[in-house]
């Protein structure tokens, strides 16, 4: 399931193309499969699972859709950063470390760049439809620098690994800043329109690059 939805209005379909009944079946299957993790990590995961399902629905439905009121970025950092990265580590190690916190935050910030591009592209349509993303709230200039800042912050956070002796994990991710900067420059130059879809692709590529660099760095030590 995903929080990254389009801004075509509350029509019952998300950017991933599934209507409400299909989403319910998908969520049910995800819950059943996820329950197998209880054998490894205990009942605590039930709380995590319930929160995931709850916020998946609250994201675009209910009297206060979170994505329409500027909470999308926070939820992406939590549910695409801390939950998958930290959750995966916890299931296998049954513990949590400062390095896991940093890696989770790095992942969440990077994935949020994808949401920011989506909201940057759709800012005018969002404003007309009443969707108050933070880019609609604070404007185009804020959105462009927010995108840049997310990537820079994620890279700089990796320097924290140096204090734990992970030399490569701290330095290799800094290479991500090169394509991130050029993608940002291109996004600013395009400014609006369908050509910003290309920035979505480049942002996804940059995210993959960071994942590879950080993983390689952690393996090398």
N, C-alpha and C positions, 0 to 999 in steps of 0.2 A: 504494500500500500504506500501511497505517497502523499505528501503535503503540497508538492509543487504543482499547483493548478493554474489553469488559464483564467483570464479575467473576462470571460464571455457572459458573465451574469450567472445567477443561481438557477441553472436550468436542469439540474439533476445529473449532468455529466461533467466529468473532470477532463483535464488534459490527457489523461491516460485512456479516455474513451469508453469508460464503463458506466452504465447506469446504476441506479440505486440497488435493484435486486441483485445484480451481478456483484456489486461491491459487498453486499451483505454476505453472499456466499464466499467471496474471497476472504473476507475478514474471519468468517467462521472457520474456514480451512486453515488459515494462518494461526488462529488460536489453538486449534486441535494439534497442529504440528508443533507449535511452540510449547505445548504442555509436556512434550517429551523431555524438554530441558529441565523440568522439575526433578527428574531422577538424578541430575548432575549437580544442580545448584540449590535445590530446596524451594520451599514455599515462597520465598521472597520474590521470586520471579513472577508470581501471580500478580503482585502489586504493579510491577512494571508492565506486564501484559494488559492489565485493566486500564492503566493510564494511556498506553499506546492506542487502544481501541477507542477510549473515551475522547481523546484529543483528535484522533483521526476524523471522528464525526463532528466534533465541535469546530474543527477548522473551517468548514464551509456551511454548517447547518446550525439550527437552533436560533434563539432570539438574539444572540450576539456572536455571529460568525467571526472567529478569531482572525482569519485571513483578511476579512473586510475591515478590520479595525486595528491594523498595524502590528499584530502579534506574530506574523508569519516568520520573521527572521529569528525571533527567540525560539520558536518551536522547532525550526530547522536545526538550530545549534544543539538543542536538547535531544531531539529524536533522530537526527542524522549524525550526531556527534557522540554525545555521552551514552546514549542507549545502545547503539550498535557496537561502537568501539569498546567502551567500558564494559558493556554487558557481555560481549564476547570474551573479553579477558577474564571477567569475573567467573563466568561459567566454567572456564578451563582451570583457573588458578584459585578460585574461591577467596580472592583477596583483591585489594585495590591499592594502587601505588600512585605517587605524584606523577610519575612518567605517564601513567594511563590517563590521568586527568589532562595533562598537556596534549597527548595524542588525540584524545577525544575532542578537546577544544579546537585543535588544529583542523581536524576533519570537519567539525561543525561549521567553522568559519569558512572553510573552502567551499563546502556545499552551498552555503548561503550566498556565495558569489553568483551561483546559478539562478537562485531566486531573485537576486537583485537585478540581474540582466533582464529576466522576465518582467519584473515590475517596472524597470526603466523603459523597456520597449512599450509596455502597455499603459504608461502613466496617464496619457491623455484619455484613453478609453476608460481607465479605472476611475478617473476624476468624474467623468460623465455618468458612470454607473453608480457612483457613490461608494466605491471601494477605497477605503482610506489606508492604503499602504503607507509606509514611512516615506516613500519617495513622493507620493501624492501630498502628504502632510508637509514635508520640508522642501520639496522642489527638486528640479532636475539637477542643479549644481550639487546639492547634497548627495543625490543618488550616484553621480559619477565619482565623487570622492569617497563615498562609502564603499563602493566596489573596490577602489584602489586600496583603501585602508584595510579591508578584510584580508586581502591577499598578503599585504605587507605584515600585518599583525600575525597571521598564521605562520609566516616564514620566521619572523623574529622569535616567536614562541619556541620554535625548534631549537634555538640556541640554549634553551634550558637544559637540553640533554647533555650539553658539554659539562655541566656541573656534576653529572652522574658518570662521567667518563666515556660517554658515547660520542666520540669525536665526529665520526662520519654522519651520524644521525643529526648532529647539530649543524654541520656545514653543507652537506649535500642538498638539503631542501632549499638553501638560499638560491640555488640555480633556478628555482621556480619563478623567482622575481623577474627574470628576463622576459619570458613569454607573457607573464601576467601584465607587465608594464606595457608591452606592445599591444596586447589585446585591449587594455584600457584605453590607450591612445586611439586605437581604431574605433572603439565604442563611442568615444567623445566626438570623433570626426564624423561618424555616421549620424549621430544625434537622435534620429527617430526613423520609423519605418520598418519595413520587412527585412531590410538588410541587416538589422540587428539580430536576426535569427542566426546569422553566421557567427556572431559573438557568443551565442549559446553553445555552438559547436566548439569554438576555440576555448571557451571557459571549461567545458567538459574535458577537453584535451589537457588543459593545464592542471585540472584536478587530478587526472590520471597520472600525469608526470610527477606531481607532488607525492602521490601515493607510492609510486615506484621509487622515487628518491628517498623518501622517509623509510620505507620498508628495507631498501637496500642498505641504508645507513645503519638501521638497527641490527641488521644481520652482520654487517661488517664490524659493528661495535664502535 
